[in-house]
Amino acid sequence: MRLRICGAPAGVNRIVHELHVLHFAQAGEWSPPLPLPVEGEVIRILVRYFKPE
């Protein structure tokens, strides 16, 4: 599964840290902020692997 957060850097980082507080994912598990074609916006990606049931 790939989760993506896109937007202004401050907002993206806030969501990453809020998900960390909720024990969803460690902040360091996300990709570094990568620039988007939209000026001033970034994307961070989290990849999770699950075993099929």
N, C-alpha and C positions, 0 to 999 in steps of 0.2 A: 504494500500500500504506500502511496506517496501523498503526503500532505503538503500543500503549498500555501504560504502566506505572502501576499503581495501588497505593496503600498508604500507610504512614507516610512523612512527608516525608523523613526521614533515609534510609530504605531506598530510596525512589524516586530520590533524588539520587545515592546510592551506585551504583545500577545504571546511571544515565545516565553517570556518570564512568567506571565500569568499561568500558562500551561505547565510550567515547571512547578509553580507553587501548588497546583492542583495534582501533582504527581503524574501528569500525563507523559511528559518527556523531559529529560535533562536538557538544559539550555545548550550544552555542548554537543548534543546529538543532531542539532539542526545544521544545515550548511551555513557557511558564512554568507553575509548579505551579498547578493549578486545583482548588478545593475540591470534594469529593464530598459526597453526602448523609450518608455515614458520618462521624461526628464524628472529626476529627483525621486524616482521610485525604485524599490528593490524587491527581490524575492528571496525567501529562505525556504528550504525544502527539508522535510523529514521523511526518511524511508524506513518502513517497518516491515519485517517479514513474519509471516504466520504459517504454521504447519496446517495443511488442509485437514479437516476433520473427517 
